[in-house]
Amino acid sequence: MKVIIMGASLGRNCEHRPMEGREGFSVTFSVCENTREKVNGEWVEIATWYSCIYFTRSLKVCEYLKTGTKVCIFGDLSIDT
């Protein structure tokens, strides 16, 4: 399933490591999406966290993936329980 997460903030700087047996890197980071809901007549902020993995041959993207940066993410969703 394709998903788009817009306006999410990075929770920490990204981490990267070389992929075993393949050329390139896996870049991991977490993003938080804040929403507001009315609960018992009061507005409450709800934070939803997503762990993301990005596969790339260049680490240029890591220059931009710093804590607090707003990002838009498009990709496949997989759920780990």
C-alpha atoms as one frame of an Amber mdcrd trajectory, in Angstrom:
protein
   0.000   0.000   0.000   1.358   3.442  -0.931   1.280   6.108   1.772   2.025
   9.826   1.968   2.942  11.435   5.293   3.084  15.219   4.979   4.418  17.759
   7.439   6.001  15.223   9.772   8.970  16.234  11.943  12.127  14.174  12.391
  12.518  12.932  15.961  16.284  12.423  15.744  19.130  12.637  13.259  19.209
   9.846  10.693  21.551   6.877  10.956  23.086   5.028   8.021  24.972   1.832
   7.376  26.205  -0.024   4.290  23.958  -2.767   2.917  25.493  -6.222   3.104
  26.089  -7.881  -0.249  24.766  -4.881  -2.196  25.997  -1.475  -3.238  24.469
   1.399  -1.271  23.250   2.339   2.169  20.178   1.993   4.341  19.211   5.233
   6.066  16.926   4.967   9.118  15.039   7.760  10.863  11.851   8.374  12.868
   9.180  10.957  12.152   6.317  12.253  14.265   2.973  13.387  12.893   0.896
  15.520  15.282  -2.893  15.637  15.046  -5.590  17.147  17.241  -8.750  15.363
  18.354 -11.612  16.374  20.570 -11.813  14.054  23.584 -14.521  14.650  26.217
 -15.060  18.176  24.885 -11.377  19.158  25.029  -8.816  19.289  22.228  -5.957
  16.857  22.739  -2.722  16.588  20.703  -1.918  13.072  19.566   1.552  12.137
  18.332   1.967   9.208  15.937   5.521   7.940  15.377   6.755   6.178  12.241
  10.084   4.396  11.773  11.371   4.848   8.228  14.033   3.111   6.139  15.365
   4.684   2.954  17.632   2.782   0.552  20.093   4.881  -1.451  23.482   4.850
  -3.165  24.363   8.370  -1.991  24.401   9.748   1.563  23.631  13.299   0.355
  20.118  13.055   1.836  21.626  12.685   5.342  22.681  16.351   5.235  18.983
  17.284   5.392  17.636  14.644   7.795  18.304  16.417  11.100  16.187  16.519
  14.270  13.118  18.762  13.917  13.259  19.040  10.112   9.820  18.911   8.460
   9.586  16.227   5.762   7.086  14.747   3.326   7.369  10.972   2.910   5.974
   8.843   0.095   6.415   5.087   0.003   5.241   1.612   0.878   3.764   0.897
   4.281   4.683  -2.241   6.204   3.509  -2.909   9.716   5.674  -4.692  12.290
   3.916  -5.916  15.399
